[in-house]
Amino acid sequence: MKRYKIFEHPAGRREAVKQGWSWPAFFFTFIWAFCKKMYATGALLLGAVILLGFISYKVDELFEMGDHSARSAESLCHLAQWALMVVLGVNGNELRQRSLKARGYALRGTVAADTPEGALAAPLEAERQHARQPD
């Protein structure tokens, strides 16, 4: 079972955010950000991916023209791409939580569940603890 934080918007919408590593953020970077309605983050990530790809392409052209010292610069571009992916994997769910709070969502509690849908259907721990306390 995974731990999920449940956020609720005043309009009644609820979102479950898994705690820990985010595989979708790791693999899909800017696409993940846009899908989660984190448009500024997605635009920055898209820009970074395009920039790193362009630099890598230009460095590869230099290598093909005979500048063999360019290969180390290309390796640095690939390393930067991997580093970006790892940073997103580690911090992606935290970024999503901040985004939800900025859009008016409030943290309602945490649950243990196998899926986000299961987390949204489960009673919140805060609600269960409150229900156990005598009045």
N, C-alpha and C positions, 0 to 999 in steps of 0.2 A: 504494500500500500504506500501511496505517496501522500505527502502533506500539501494541502492547498489552502491559500488564503482566499476568502470570499469577500468580494467588494460589491457594494450595492449603490446604485445611482438613485437620487431622489425620485426619479420617474419610475422606479421599480425594476430596472434592468439589473441583472446580477452577472458577475464575471468571476471565474475561478482561475487563480494564478498558482501554478505549481511552484513549489520551493525547490531551489537547487538548479542544476544544470539544465539549460534549454537547448535541446537538439534542433528544434526548428530555427532558432536564432543562429545557431552555429552553421547549419547547412544552407539556409535560405536568406540570410542577412537582410538586405533591404526589402526583399519580397515579404519576409516575415514582419518587418516593421510596418510596411504599408497595410498588410492584412490585419494588424492589430491596431490600426488607426493612429499610428505614431508617425505622422507624415513628415515632420521636421527631421526626426531621426532617420527615417527611410530615405529622405532626400540627401542627407549627409552621407549615409552609407552608400547610396548609389553613386554619389560624386566621388567618394573614396575608391570604390571598385573601378569606376571608369578611369580615374586618374592613374591608379596602379596598373591597370591593364594597358593604358596608353604608354606609360613609361616602360613597361615590360616589352611592348611591341617595338618601341623606338630603340631600346637597348638591343633587342634581337636583330634589328636591322643593322646596327653598328657592328655586331658580331659577324654577321654575314658579309659585311664589307671588309672584314679583316681585322677589326679591333677586338682582339681576344681578351682584353682587360674588361670589356663590357659584360662578360658573363657573370662576374661577381655582383655587378649592379642588378642584373636580372634576378640573381638568387636573393638579393635583398628585397626586391619587389615581391617575390613569392613568399618570403619569410614574413613580410609585412601583411600580406593577405591572410596567411595562416594565423598570425597574431591577432588580427582583427576578428577572425572567426572565433578564436578561443576566448577573447575578451567578451564577445557577444554570448557565447555559450555560458560563460561564468556569470555574466551580469544581465543577461537578457530578461529574465523574469523580474529582477529588481527595476530595470528600466520600464518594464510594463506596469509594475505597481505604481511607480512615480507618475506615469502617464495617466493611469486611471484616476489617481488622486487629483491631478491637475484638471481633469475633466469633470470633477465633482463627485466621483465615487468615494464612498467611505468604507473603511475596513470593518467588516461585521464579525469576523472570527476566522478560525481555522478548522479544517476537517481532514480526516484521513480517508482517502478513497483511491480506487484504481484508475478512474478517468475523470476529466473535468466535469462531464455530465453527472457522474456519480457524486462528485463533490458538491455540485449545486443542489442535488436532491437530498443530500445528507443533512441532518440537523447540525447546527453549529455547536462547537464545544462550549462557547460562551453561553449559548441558550441552554444547553444541557446542564451546565454548572449552576446557572441561575434557577433552573427548574428544580434542582436538588436542594437548594437552600431553603430552609423553612422561613416563613414570613414572620 
